[in-house]
Amino acid sequence: MFKYPGGRVYHQVNNQAKPASPLETNYANRGMTLENDLNATNEFYREHGIAVIHKKPTPIQIVHVDYPKRSAAVIKEAYFKQASTTDYNGIYRGRYIDFEAKETRNKTAFPLQNFHEHQIHHMKQILEHDGICFVILRFTTLNETYLLDAKHLLTFWHRHQTGGRKSIAKHEVEQYGHYISLGYQPPIDYIKIVEKVYFNEASV
């Protein structure tokens, strides 16, 4: 059991990726989660000198461990030392990059409850300091992945906070986001989108 500072029990927000249909033919049909795909992608970037992006470690405080046998230890209770911000950060072409990755099985909208207020605040700070900040969203049942700039996510979050809808409609993700074609090496080549959007003065 993991808990946030203050004792609140942690519940996983991200949905696990649904295994793709065997009738589908693109490279993403490996039943992998978005996190696994991104980790493989970032490793590819590092190995080929393209970018240095890592998944952020989450520091925990272990408070109770069982030792069922000498060669094994089982963590029974632990606390996050601090609230997490976003999943990944690093550098590309001299610019700081910071992003969050989320998935949903919903086919028509992306629930904003998948994000936490402290994550939104963190993204706002990154933008204020001219960092590159975005979210990678995956509709698992549709096998579609998008890059959405954080400024648009902040707009949708503000709409929700002021009484608007509690999700981002899929057509809004398609309108304001950028579709990422899935491949094999790397699985999610999001740097192509970053290059297009943030370095070629394209519209975000």
Backbone as a printed PyTorch tensor [residue, N CA C, xyz], in Angstrom:
tensor([[[  0.8530,  -1.1970,   0.0000],
         [  0.0000,   0.0000,   0.0000],
         [  0.8830,   1.2390,   0.0000]],

        [[  0.6200,   2.1680,  -0.9240],
         [  1.3370,   3.4260,  -0.9690],
         [  0.3950,   4.5520,  -0.5810]],

        [[  0.9470,   5.5630,   0.1100],
         [  0.1430,   6.6860,   0.5720],
         [  0.8440,   7.9970,   0.2450]],

        [[  0.0230,   9.0450,   0.0200],
         [  0.5390,  10.3720,  -0.1800],
         [  0.9660,  10.9580,   1.1570]],

        [[  1.7570,  12.0710,   1.1410],
         [  2.0150,  12.7740,   2.3940],
         [  0.6940,  13.1500,   3.0600]],

        [[  0.5540,  12.9050,   4.3500],
         [ -0.7010,  13.1550,   5.0470],
         [ -1.5240,  11.9020,   5.2290]],

        [[ -1.1220,  10.7980,   4.5800],
         [ -1.7800,   9.5260,   4.8260],
         [ -2.8230,   9.1040,   3.8410]],

        [[ -3.1690,   9.9710,   2.8510],
         [ -4.2010,   9.5990,   1.8870],
         [ -3.6970,   8.4660,   1.0160]],

        [[ -4.5290,   7.4270,   0.8560],
         [ -4.1220,   6.2510,   0.1010],
         [ -4.0310,   6.5910,  -1.3790]],

        [[ -2.9430,   6.1430,  -2.0150],
         [ -2.7310,   6.3620,  -3.4410],
         [ -3.5100,   5.3260,  -4.2520]],

        [[ -4.2510,   5.8170,  -5.2560],
         [ -4.9440,   4.9430,  -6.1960],
         [ -4.4280,   5.2520,  -7.5900]],

        [[ -4.1330,   4.2230,  -8.3640],
         [ -3.6400,   4.4190,  -9.7180],
         [ -4.7080,   5.1080, -10.5530]],

        [[ -4.3200,   6.2080, -11.2370],
         [ -5.2620,   6.9560, -12.0680],
         [ -5.2460,   6.4600, -13.4980]],

        [[ -4.0420,   6.2660, -14.0130],
         [ -3.9620,   5.8330, -15.4150],
         [ -4.6070,   4.4730, -15.6100]],

        [[ -5.4040,   4.3360, -16.6490],
         [ -5.9250,   3.0300, -17.0120],
         [ -4.8320,   2.2430, -17.7140]],

        [[ -4.8240,   0.9370, -17.5420],
         [ -3.8620,   0.1220, -18.2590],
         [ -4.3030,  -0.0160, -19.7080]],

        [[ -3.3140,  -0.1070, -20.5750],
         [ -3.6320,  -0.2030, -21.9940],
         [ -4.3270,  -1.5260, -22.2930]],

        [[ -5.3770,  -1.4590, -23.0700],
         [ -6.1050,  -2.6530, -23.4470],
         [ -5.3990,  -3.3420, -24.6020]],

        [[ -5.1900,  -4.6540, -24.5110],
         [ -4.5300,  -5.3410, -25.6280],
         [ -5.2750,  -5.1160, -26.9320]],

        [[ -4.5160,  -4.8540, -27.9710],
         [ -5.1430,  -4.5280, -29.2500],
         [ -5.6890,  -5.7760, -29.9200]],

        [[ -6.6340,  -5.5500, -30.8230],
         [ -7.2360,  -6.6540, -31.5590],
         [ -6.2110,  -7.2860, -32.4890]],

        [[ -6.2040,  -8.6110, -32.6110],
         [ -5.2570,  -9.2580, -33.5270],
         [ -5.5120,  -8.9220, -34.9790]],

        [[ -6.6900,  -8.3340, -35.2700],
         [ -7.0090,  -7.9600, -36.6380],
         [ -6.3340,  -6.6620, -37.0300]],

        [[ -5.9070,  -5.8630, -36.0280],
         [ -5.2490,  -4.6020, -36.3220],
         [ -3.8060,  -4.8900, -36.7010]],

        [[ -3.2250,  -4.0250, -37.5210],
         [ -1.9240,  -4.3600, -38.0870],
         [ -0.8090,  -3.3960, -37.7190]],

        [[ -1.0720,  -2.2750, -36.9980],
         [  0.0520,  -1.3770, -36.7790],
         [  0.9450,  -1.8800, -35.6500]],

        [[  2.1130,  -1.2460, -35.5060],
         [  3.1550,  -1.7190, -34.6160],
         [  2.7770,  -1.6340, -33.1400]],

        [[  1.7470,  -0.9010, -32.8140],
         [  1.3930,  -0.7180, -31.4030],
         [  0.6960,  -1.9440, -30.8360]],

        [[  0.3780,  -2.9140, -31.6470],
         [ -0.4120,  -4.0510, -31.1860],
         [  0.4330,  -5.0700, -30.4200]],

        [[  1.0380,  -4.5970, -29.3550],
         [  1.8560,  -5.4800, -28.5440],
         [  1.2990,  -5.5920, -27.1300]],

        [[  0.1660,  -4.9590, -26.8420],
         [ -0.4100,  -5.0090, -25.5170],
         [  0.3980,  -4.2310, -24.5020]],

        [[  1.2810,  -3.3450, -24.9700],
         [  2.1270,  -2.5910, -24.0580],
         [  1.3850,  -1.3860, -23.5160]],

        [[  1.7730,  -0.9820, -22.3300],
         [  1.2040,   0.2360, -21.7770],
         [  1.8870,   1.4410, -22.4030]],

        [[  1.2570,   2.5840, -22.2490],
         [  1.8560,   3.8220, -22.7460],
         [  3.2110,   4.0560, -22.0850]],

        [[  3.3040,   3.7890, -20.8010],
         [  4.5700,   3.9850, -20.0900],
         [  5.6800,   3.1240, -20.6870]],

        [[  5.3810,   1.8590, -20.9620],
         [  6.3890,   0.9860, -21.5580],
         [  6.8250,   1.4850, -22.9290]],

        [[  5.8670,   1.9270, -23.7250],
         [  6.1960,   2.4470, -25.0420],
         [  7.0880,   3.6910, -24.9410]],

        [[  6.7580,   4.5790, -24.0060],
         [  7.5510,   5.8030, -23.8470],
         [  8.9440,   5.4950, -23.3140]],

        [[  9.0370,   4.5670, -22.3880],
         [ 10.3540,   4.2060, -21.8700],
         [ 11.2380,   3.6360, -22.9780]],

        [[ 10.6500,   2.8000, -23.8350],
         [ 11.4070,   2.2470, -24.9580],
         [ 11.8010,   3.3480, -25.9400]],

        [[ 10.8970,   4.2850, -26.1640],
         [ 11.1790,   5.4130, -27.0590],
         [ 12.3130,   6.2660, -26.5200]],

        [[ 12.2540,   6.6000, -25.2410],
         [ 13.2880,   7.4490, -24.6440],
         [ 14.6490,   6.7580, -24.6370]],

        [[ 14.6460,   5.4500, -24.4330],
         [ 15.9080,   4.7030, -24.5080],
         [ 16.4950,   4.7740, -25.9190]],

        [[ 15.6140,   4.6630, -26.9190],
         [ 16.0480,   4.7850, -28.3170],
         [ 16.6530,   6.1630, -28.5580]],

        [[ 15.9860,   7.2160, -28.0650],
         [ 16.5020,   8.5820, -28.2400],
         [ 17.8790,   8.7360, -27.6080]],

        [[ 18.0580,   8.2150, -26.4020],
         [ 19.3450,   8.3540, -25.7130],
         [ 20.4480,   7.5790, -26.4430]],

        [[ 20.1260,   6.3580, -26.8590],
         [ 21.1260,   5.5240, -27.5260],
         [ 21.5690,   6.1020, -28.8730]],

        [[ 20.6730,   6.8610, -29.5200],
         [ 20.9930,   7.4230, -30.8320],
         [ 21.3490,   8.9080, -30.7620]],

        [[ 21.5380,   9.4260, -29.5530],
         [ 21.9670,  10.8100, -29.3910],
         [ 20.9530,  11.8410, -29.8330]],

        [[ 19.6800,  11.4810, -29.8030],
         [ 18.6220,  12.3940, -30.2640],
         [ 18.1730,  13.3340, -29.1570]],

        [[ 17.9130,  12.7910, -27.9810],
         [ 17.4540,  13.5760, -26.8350],
         [ 17.7670,  12.7900, -25.5700]],

        [[ 17.8010,  13.4990, -24.4470],
         [ 18.0010,  12.8480, -23.1520],
         [ 16.7470,  13.0850, -22.3190]],

        [[ 15.8720,  12.1040, -22.3030],
         [ 14.6030,  12.1840, -21.5750],
         [ 14.5210,  10.9770, -20.6480]],

        [[ 14.1430,  11.2180, -19.3960],
         [ 14.0220,  10.1340, -18.4250],
         [ 12.6720,  10.2110, -17.7110]],

        [[ 12.2080,   9.0760, -17.2580],
         [ 11.0490,   9.0450, -16.3650],
         [ 11.5210,   9.4670, -14.9870]],

        [[ 10.7770,  10.3760, -14.3620],
         [ 11.1750,  10.8790, -13.0560],
         [ 10.9690,   9.8110, -11.9810]],

        [[ 11.9600,   9.5900, -11.1300],
         [ 11.7550,   8.6620, -10.0090],
         [ 10.8440,   9.2930,  -8.9700]],

        [[ 10.0590,   8.4790,  -8.3170],
         [  9.1620,   8.9710,  -7.2620],
         [  9.7040,   8.5090,  -5.9150]],

        [[ 10.2360,   9.4410,  -5.1210],
         [ 10.8040,   9.0460,  -3.8280],
         [  9.7150,   8.5900,  -2.8590]],

        [[  9.9640,   7.4610,  -2.1860],
         [  8.9990,   6.9470,  -1.2140],
         [  9.6630,   6.7240,   0.1330]],

        [[  8.8680,   6.7640,   1.1590],
         [  9.3070,   6.4580,   2.5180],
         [  8.6970,   5.1260,   2.9200]],

        [[  9.5310,   4.1120,   3.0840],
         [  9.0500,   2.7830,   3.4640],
         [  8.8720,   2.7180,   4.9790]],

        [[  7.6910,   2.2850,   5.4050],
         [  7.4140,   2.2470,   6.8460],
         [  7.1700,   0.8350,   7.3670]],

        [[  6.8900,  -0.1150,   6.4670],
         [  6.6480,  -1.4750,   6.9550],
         [  7.0580,  -2.4810,   5.8860]],

        [[  7.9510,  -3.3920,   6.2610],
         [  8.4440,  -4.4170,   5.3410],
         [  8.3330,  -5.7800,   6.0010]],

        [[  7.8460,  -6.7530,   5.2420],
         [  7.8190,  -8.1410,   5.7100],
         [  8.9420,  -8.9220,   5.0270]],

        [[  9.5010,  -9.8690,   5.7590],
         [ 10.5500, -10.7230,   5.2170],
         [ 10.0730, -12.1730,   5.2730]],

        [[  9.3010, -12.6110,   4.2520],
         [  8.8000, -13.9950,   4.2660],
         [  9.9260, -15.0200,   4.1890]],

        [[ 11.0550, -14.6330,   3.6170],
         [ 12.2440, -15.4770,   3.6150],
         [ 13.4640, -14.5710,   3.4710]],

        [[ 14.6100, -15.1160,   3.7550],
         [ 15.8110, -14.2880,   3.8050],
         [ 16.1290, -13.6000,   2.4840]],

        [[ 15.8360, -14.2630,   1.4020],
         [ 16.2050, -13.7370,   0.0840],
         [ 15.1700, -12.7800,  -0.4970]],

        [[ 14.0840, -12.5150,   0.2250],
         [ 13.0190, -11.6590,  -0.3230],
         [ 12.4760, -10.7330,   0.7460]],

        [[ 12.1070,  -9.5370,   0.3150],
         [ 11.4540,  -8.5660,   1.1900],
         [ 10.2260,  -8.0280,   0.4880]],

        [[  9.1230,  -7.8750,   1.2110],
         [  7.8680,  -7.3970,   0.6420],
         [  7.4840,  -6.1060,   1.3460]],

        [[  7.3620,  -5.0230,   0.5650],
         [  6.9370,  -3.7380,   1.1310],
         [  5.4380,  -3.7960,   1.3790]],

        [[  5.0330,  -3.6200,   2.6310],
         [  3.6150,  -3.6700,   3.0010],
         [  2.9960,  -2.2880,   3.0950]],

        [[  3.7850,  -1.2850,   3.4420],
         [  3.2410,   0.0690,   3.5640],
         [  4.3400,   1.0770,   3.2760]],

        [[  4.0030,   2.0890,   2.4830],
         [  4.9720,   3.1290,   2.1500],
         [  4.2230,   4.4190,   1.8400]],

        [[  4.9250,   5.5350,   1.9170],
         [  4.3480,   6.8510,   1.6550],
         [  5.1640,   7.5530,   0.5830]],

        [[  4.4570,   8.2770,  -0.3160],
         [  5.1710,   9.1750,  -1.1990],
         [  5.6910,  10.3400,  -0.3620]],

        [[  6.9670,  10.6560,  -0.5000],
         [  7.5420,  11.7460,   0.2890],
         [  6.9770,  13.0940,  -0.1250]],

        [[  6.5980,  13.1980,  -1.3950],
         [  6.0030,  14.4390,  -1.8800],
         [  5.0970,  14.1110,  -3.0620]],

        [[  4.1790,  15.0320,  -3.3430],
         [  3.2670,  14.8220,  -4.4670],
         [  4.0520,  14.8410,  -5.7680]],

        [[  3.7210,  13.9300,  -6.6750],
         [  4.4310,  13.8600,  -7.9460],
         [  4.0300,  15.0360,  -8.8360]],

        [[  4.9050,  15.3870,  -9.7660],
         [  4.5890,  16.4700, -10.7050],
         [  4.1800,  15.8400, -12.0360]],

        [[  5.1350,  15.7150, -12.9470],
         [  4.8550,  15.0700, -14.2280],
         [  5.7470,  13.8430, -14.3840]],

        [[  5.4800,  13.0430, -15.4050],
         [  6.1580,  11.7590, -15.5500],
         [  7.5780,  11.8420, -16.0910]],

        [[  7.8050,  12.7340, -17.0530],
         [  9.0700,  12.7260, -17.7870],
         [  9.6470,  14.1330, -17.9100]],

        [[ 10.9890,  14.1850, -17.9450],
         [ 11.6380,  15.4570, -18.2580],
         [ 13.0190,  15.1890, -18.8270]],

        [[ 13.5800,  16.2250, -19.4490],
         [ 14.8990,  16.0750, -20.0480],
         [ 15.2110,  17.2540, -20.9540]],

        [[ 16.0570,  16.9980, -21.9530],
         [ 16.5150,  18.0820, -22.8190],
         [ 16.5660,  17.6210, -24.2710]],

        [[ 16.2010,  18.5440, -25.1530],
         [ 16.2720,  18.3000, -26.5970],
         [ 16.6800,  19.5980, -27.2790]],

        [[ 17.7620,  19.5540, -28.0090],
         [ 18.2760,  20.7230, -28.7340],
         [ 18.3960,  21.9520, -27.8290]],

        [[ 18.8660,  21.7250, -26.6190],
         [ 19.1070,  22.8220, -25.6930],
         [ 17.8860,  23.3470, -24.9670]],

        [[ 16.7260,  22.7500, -25.2040],
         [ 15.4900,  23.1910, -24.5420],
         [ 15.0450,  22.1680, -23.5120]],

        [[ 14.5640,  22.6790, -22.3840],
         [ 14.0330,  21.8040, -21.3450],
         [ 12.6610,  21.2810, -21.7600]],

        [[ 12.4570,  19.9800, -21.6020],
         [ 11.1900,  19.3260, -21.9410],
         [ 10.6150,  18.6710, -20.6990]],

        [[  9.3290,  18.8340, -20.5030],
         [  8.6480,  18.2690, -19.3370],
         [  7.2600,  17.8380, -19.7980]],

        [[  6.8990,  16.5610, -19.5350],
         [  5.5680,  16.1490, -19.9770],
         [  4.9930,  15.0290, -19.1190]],

        [[  3.6910,  14.9240, -19.1980],
         [  2.9140,  13.9080, -18.4970],
         [  2.3110,  12.9640, -19.5390]],

        [[  2.1350,  11.6990, -19.1670],
         [  1.5420,  10.7200, -20.0770],
         [  0.3340,  10.0750, -19.4000]],

        [[ -0.7860,  10.0290, -20.1090],
         [ -2.0240,   9.4660, -19.5600],
         [ -2.7210,   8.6160, -20.6160]],

        [[ -3.4680,   7.6160, -20.1450],
         [ -4.2850,   6.8200, -21.0620],
         [ -5.6950,   6.6690, -20.5270]],

        [[ -6.6110,   6.4220, -21.4510],
         [ -8.0080,   6.1990, -21.0790],
         [ -8.6220,   5.1760, -22.0310]],

        [[ -9.6120,   4.4390, -21.5450],
         [-10.3830,   3.5330, -22.4080],
         [-11.5980,   4.2400, -23.0120]],

        [[-11.8760,   5.4430, -22.5370],
         [-12.9920,   6.2170, -23.0720],
         [-12.7360,   6.5340, -24.5470]],

        [[-13.7290,   6.3180, -25.3940],
         [-13.5540,   6.5170, -26.8300],
         [-13.9020,   7.9260, -27.2990]],

        [[-14.6440,   8.6680, -26.4950],
         [-15.1660,   9.9520, -26.9630],
         [-14.6060,  11.1610, -26.2350]],

        [[-13.8920,  10.9510, -25.1140],
         [-13.3910,  12.0830, -24.3410],
         [-12.2580,  11.6290, -23.4320]],

        [[-11.4610,  12.5960, -23.0030],
         [-10.3830,  12.3000, -22.0520],
         [-10.7320,  12.9450, -20.7130]],

        [[-10.9850,  12.1350, -19.6690],
         [-11.4180,  12.6890, -18.3710],
         [-10.3300,  13.5480, -17.7210]],

        [[-10.6860,  14.7220, -17.2770],
         [ -9.7350,  15.6040, -16.6120],
         [ -9.3940,  15.1250, -15.2100]],

        [[-10.1850,  14.2030, -14.6730],
         [ -9.8790,  13.6640, -13.3540],
         [ -8.5730,  12.8580, -13.3770]],

        [[ -8.0960,  12.5270, -14.5650],
         [ -6.8160,  11.8380, -14.6770],
         [ -5.6420,  12.7270, -14.2750]],

        [[ -5.8860,  14.0380, -14.2170],
         [ -4.8450,  14.9770, -13.8170],
         [ -5.1180,  15.4860, -12.4090]],

        [[ -4.0300,  15.8810, -11.7190],
         [ -4.1470,  16.4350, -10.3760],
         [ -3.7860,  17.9160, -10.3960]],

        [[ -4.3310,  18.6430,  -9.4460],
         [ -4.1210,  20.0900,  -9.4260],
         [ -2.6460,  20.4500,  -9.3200]],

        [[ -1.8690,  19.6810,  -8.5360],
         [ -0.4470,  20.0120,  -8.4070],
         [  0.2960,  19.7790,  -9.7210]],

        [[ -0.1830,  18.8540, -10.5470],
         [  0.4230,  18.6550, -11.8550],
         [  0.1270,  19.8350, -12.7740]],

        [[ -1.0960,  20.3050, -12.7270],
         [ -1.4780,  21.4700, -13.5270],
         [ -0.6470,  22.6820, -13.1220]],

        [[ -0.4850,  22.8800, -11.8270],
         [  0.3200,  24.0070, -11.3250],
         [  1.7630,  23.8880, -11.8090]],

        [[  2.3020,  22.6900, -11.7630],
         [  3.6770,  22.4630, -12.2200],
         [  3.8170,  22.7930, -13.7080]],

        [[  2.8710,  22.3410, -14.5250],
         [  2.9300,  22.6230, -15.9590],
         [  2.8630,  24.1270, -16.2220]],

        [[  2.0420,  24.8120, -15.4720],
         [  1.9310,  26.2750, -15.6230],
         [  3.2670,  26.9430, -15.3340]],

        [[  3.9660,  26.4730, -14.3070],
         [  5.2700,  27.0430, -13.9760],
         [  6.2830,  26.7830, -15.0870]],

        [[  6.2480,  25.5900, -15.6730],
         [  7.1690,  25.2820, -16.7700],
         [  6.9430,  26.2380, -17.9350]],

        [[  5.6870,  26.4740, -18.2850],
         [  5.3690,  27.3830, -19.3810],
         [  5.8150,  28.8070, -19.0670]],

        [[  5.6550,  29.2110, -17.8340],
         [  6.0540,  30.5630, -17.4260],
         [  7.5540,  30.7780, -17.5760]],

        [[  8.3200,  29.7040, -17.5150],
         [  9.7720,  29.7960, -17.6570],
         [ 10.2420,  29.3740, -19.0460]],

        [[  9.2990,  29.3600, -19.9990],
         [  9.5990,  29.1090, -21.4100],
         [ 10.1210,  27.6980, -21.6590]],

        [[  9.7300,  26.7470, -20.8120],
         [ 10.0530,  25.3610, -21.0830],
         [  9.0400,  24.7590, -22.0420]],

        [[  9.4000,  23.6600, -22.6580],
         [  8.4760,  22.9230, -23.5140],
         [  7.7020,  21.9610, -22.6220]],

        [[  6.3870,  22.0970, -22.6130],
         [  5.5630,  21.2840, -21.7210],
         [  4.3160,  20.8160, -22.4690]],

        [[  4.0260,  19.5310, -22.3410],
         [  2.8760,  18.9640, -23.0390],
         [  2.4250,  17.6990, -22.3280]],

        [[  1.3310,  17.1390, -22.8240],
         [  0.8670,  15.8420, -22.3410],
         [  0.7460,  14.9100, -23.5380]],

        [[  1.0280,  13.6460, -23.3120],
         [  0.8090,  12.6180, -24.3250],
         [ -0.3890,  11.8020, -23.8750]],

        [[ -1.4250,  11.8010, -24.6890],
         [ -2.6880,  11.1610, -24.3630],
         [ -2.9100,   9.9630, -25.2800]],

        [[ -3.2970,   8.8610, -24.6840],
         [ -3.5980,   7.6690, -25.4870],
         [ -5.0220,   7.2040, -25.2430]],

        [[ -5.7760,   7.0400, -26.3250],
         [ -7.0830,   6.3880, -26.2880],
         [ -6.8250,   4.9120, -26.5740]],

        [[ -6.7810,   4.1070, -25.5260],
         [ -6.2740,   2.7420, -25.6630],
         [ -7.1630,   1.8590, -26.5450]],

        [[ -8.4790,   1.9840, -26.4110],
         [ -9.3630,   1.1190, -27.1930],
         [ -9.3640,   1.5100, -28.6690]],

        [[ -8.9890,   2.7490, -28.9720],
         [ -8.9100,   3.2010, -30.3580],
         [ -7.4860,   3.0950, -30.9070]],

        [[ -6.5250,   2.8310, -30.0020],
         [ -5.1250,   2.7110, -30.4030],
         [ -4.6250,   4.0060, -31.0380]],

        [[ -5.0040,   5.1430, -30.4340],
         [ -4.6060,   6.4450, -30.9470],
         [ -3.8810,   7.2170, -29.8490]],

        [[ -2.7970,   7.8860, -30.2500],
         [ -1.9680,   8.6370, -29.3070],
         [ -1.7610,  10.0510, -29.8380]],

        [[ -1.8650,  11.0390, -28.9350],
         [ -1.7580,  12.4450, -29.3190],
         [ -0.8200,  13.1990, -28.3890]],

        [[ -0.1920,  14.2360, -28.9170],
         [  0.5580,  15.2040, -28.1210],
         [ -0.2780,  16.4650, -28.0360]],

        [[ -0.5420,  16.9210, -26.8160],
         [ -1.3400,  18.1290, -26.5910],
         [ -0.5140,  19.1090, -25.7740]],

        [[ -0.2940,  20.3020, -26.3270],
         [  0.4900,  21.3010, -25.6040],
         [ -0.1790,  21.6570, -24.2860]],

        [[  0.6410,  21.9090, -23.2610],
         [  0.1120,  22.1600, -21.9140],
         [ -0.7840,  23.3930, -21.8620]],

        [[ -0.5480,  24.3680, -22.7250],
         [ -1.3810,  25.5790, -22.6590],
         [ -2.8380,  25.2440, -22.9880]],

        [[ -3.0450,  24.2680, -23.8570],
         [ -4.4140,  23.8610, -24.1610],
         [ -5.0100,  23.0720, -23.0030]],

        [[ -4.2000,  22.2040, -22.3960],
         [ -4.6840,  21.4760, -21.2270],
         [ -5.0940,  22.4480, -20.1250]],

        [[ -4.3140,  23.5100, -19.9050],
         [ -4.6470,  24.5040, -18.8830],
         [ -5.9690,  25.1940, -19.2010]],

        [[ -6.2180,  25.4360, -20.4870],
         [ -7.4870,  26.0480, -20.8920],
         [ -8.6610,  25.1280, -20.5730]],

        [[ -8.5230,  23.8490, -20.8910],
         [ -9.5830,  22.8870, -20.6030],
         [ -9.7670,  22.7070, -19.0890]],

        [[ -8.6670,  22.7370, -18.3470],
         [ -8.7370,  22.6150, -16.8830],
         [ -9.4850,  23.8080, -16.2850]],

        [[ -9.1820,  25.0160, -16.7760],
         [ -9.8600,  26.2210, -16.2880],
         [-11.3490,  26.1500, -16.6120]],

        [[-11.6950,  25.6660, -17.7910],
         [-13.1040,  25.5070, -18.1650],
         [-13.8150,  24.5930, -17.1770]],

        [[-13.1630,  23.5010, -16.8150],
         [-13.7320,  22.5620, -15.8460],
         [-13.8810,  23.2100, -14.4700]],

        [[-12.8560,  23.9480, -14.0420],
         [-12.8690,  24.5730, -12.7170],
         [-13.9270,  25.6630, -12.5950]],

        [[-14.3430,  26.2070, -13.7230],
         [-15.3530,  27.2720, -13.7120],
         [-16.7350,  26.7540, -14.1160]],

        [[-16.9350,  25.4450, -13.9550],
         [-18.2620,  24.8830, -14.1610],
         [-18.4900,  24.2110, -15.4850]],

        [[-17.4430,  24.1120, -16.3080],
         [-17.5930,  23.4830, -17.6110],
         [-17.4490,  21.9700, -17.5480]],

        [[-17.3660,  21.3490, -18.6980],
         [-17.3350,  19.8960, -18.7800],
         [-16.1060,  19.3240, -18.0760]],

        [[-16.2320,  18.0900, -17.6170],
         [-15.1930,  17.4400, -16.8150],
         [-14.2220,  16.6240, -17.6620]],

        [[-14.2620,  16.8410, -18.9570],
         [-13.3820,  16.0800, -19.8330],
         [-13.0400,  16.9120, -21.0630]],

        [[-12.0520,  16.4150, -21.8150],
         [-11.7040,  17.0150, -23.1040],
         [-12.3100,  16.1320, -24.1820]],

        [[-13.2090,  16.6840, -24.9540],
         [-13.8340,  15.8970, -26.0220],
         [-12.7640,  15.4080, -26.9990]],

        [[-12.9630,  14.2280, -27.5540],
         [-11.9580,  13.6860, -28.4660],
         [-11.7580,  14.5980, -29.6680]],

        [[-12.8230,  15.2120, -30.1480],
         [-12.6550,  16.0940, -31.3070],
         [-11.8150,  17.3200, -30.9430]],

        [[-11.8170,  17.7040, -29.6470],
         [-10.9610,  18.8020, -29.2000],
         [ -9.5020,  18.3540, -29.1500]],

        [[ -9.2720,  17.1250, -28.7160],
         [ -7.9090,  16.5770, -28.7390],
         [ -7.4020,  16.5410, -30.1720]],

        [[ -8.2520,  16.1210, -31.1010],
         [ -7.8600,  16.0590, -32.5090],
         [ -7.6120,  17.4500, -33.0880]],

        [[ -8.4170,  18.4350, -32.6340],
         [ -8.2990,  19.7970, -33.1530],
         [ -7.0410,  20.5020, -32.6490]],

        [[ -6.7850,  20.3990, -31.3510],
         [ -5.6820,  21.1440, -30.7510],
         [ -4.4130,  20.3160, -30.5530]],

        [[ -4.5480,  19.0120, -30.6130],
         [ -3.3960,  18.1450, -30.4220],
         [ -2.7770,  17.7010, -31.7330]],

        [[ -1.7930,  16.8260, -31.6160],
         [ -1.0600,  16.3380, -32.7830],
         [ -0.9960,  14.8170, -32.7060]],

        [[ -1.5190,  14.1710, -33.7220],
         [ -1.5360,  12.7170, -33.7640],
         [ -0.1150,  12.1750, -33.9130]],

        [[  0.2240,  11.1650, -33.1050],
         [  1.5420,  10.5450, -33.1780],
         [  1.3940,   9.1640, -33.8170]],

        [[  1.9970,   8.9970, -34.9770],
         [  1.9680,   7.6860, -35.6210],
         [  2.8030,   6.7060, -34.8010]],

        [[  2.2930,   5.5030, -34.6110],
         [  2.9930,   4.5010, -33.8200],
         [  3.8730,   3.6470, -34.7190]],

        [[  5.0310,   3.2780, -34.1840],
         [  5.9740,   2.5010, -34.9660],
         [  6.6540,   1.4370, -34.1220]],

        [[  7.8090,   1.0060, -34.5750],
         [  8.5320,  -0.0510, -33.8760],
         [  9.8040,   0.4740, -33.2200]],

        [[ 10.6230,   1.1930, -33.9650],
         [ 11.8570,   1.7690, -33.4290],
         [ 11.9290,   3.2320, -33.8090]],

        [[ 11.4930,   4.1470, -32.9610],
         [ 10.9200,   3.9470, -31.6300],
         [  9.4120,   3.7510, -31.7070]],

        [[  8.7840,   3.2550, -30.6280],
         [  7.3340,   3.0240, -30.6530],
         [  6.5120,   4.3050, -30.7860]],

        [[  6.8970,   5.3610, -30.0620],
         [  6.1480,   6.6290, -30.0840],
         [  7.1290,   7.7460, -30.3920]],

        [[  7.2730,   8.0910, -31.6460],
         [  8.2860,   9.0730, -32.0450],
         [  7.7590,  10.4960, -31.8470]],

        [[  7.5860,  10.8680, -30.5730],
         [  7.0000,  12.1750, -30.2770],
         [  7.9570,  13.3270, -30.5670]],

        [[  9.2750,  13.0520, -30.6370],
         [ 10.2300,  14.1290, -30.9160],
         [  9.9840,  14.7340, -32.2960]],

        [[  9.4660,  13.9510, -33.2470],
         [  9.1100,  14.5100, -34.5570],
         [  8.0660,  15.6120, -34.4110]],

        [[  7.1040,  15.3920, -33.5040],
         [  6.0830,  16.4030, -33.2670],
         [  6.6800,  17.6050, -32.5430]],

        [[  7.5390,  17.3480, -31.5540],
         [  8.2080,  18.4310, -30.8250],
         [  9.0070,  19.2980, -31.7970]],

        [[  9.7260,  18.6610, -32.6960],
         [ 10.5120,  19.3930, -33.6970],
         [  9.6070,  20.2840, -34.5530]],

        [[  8.5150,  19.7140, -35.0060],
         [  7.5940,  20.4460, -35.8780],
         [  6.9290,  21.6070, -35.1490]],

        [[  6.4860,  21.3570, -33.9190],
         [  5.6790,  22.3390, -33.2010],
         [  6.5210,  23.4210, -32.5330]],

        [[  7.6160,  23.0280, -31.9010],
         [  8.3410,  23.9670, -31.0460],
         [  9.6060,  24.5370, -31.6880]],

        [[ 10.0760,  23.9550, -32.7870],
         [ 11.3070,  24.4360, -33.3910],
         [ 11.1300,  24.9590, -34.8160]],

        [[  9.9830,  24.7240, -35.4270],
         [  9.7360,  25.2180, -36.7760],
         [  8.6800,  26.3050, -36.7880]],

        [[  8.4100,  26.8720, -35.6000],
         [  7.4470,  27.9620, -35.4490],
         [  6.0800,  27.5760, -35.9810]],

        [[  5.7440,  26.2990, -35.8700],
         [  4.4000,  25.8490, -36.2720],
         [  3.4080,  26.2260, -35.1990]],

        [[  2.1650,  26.2760, -35.5640],
         [  1.1120,  26.6040, -34.6010],
         [  0.9190,  25.4570, -33.6320]],

        [[  0.8700,  25.7500, -32.3370],
         [  0.5930,  24.7680, -31.3090],
         [ -0.8950,  24.6630, -31.1170]]])
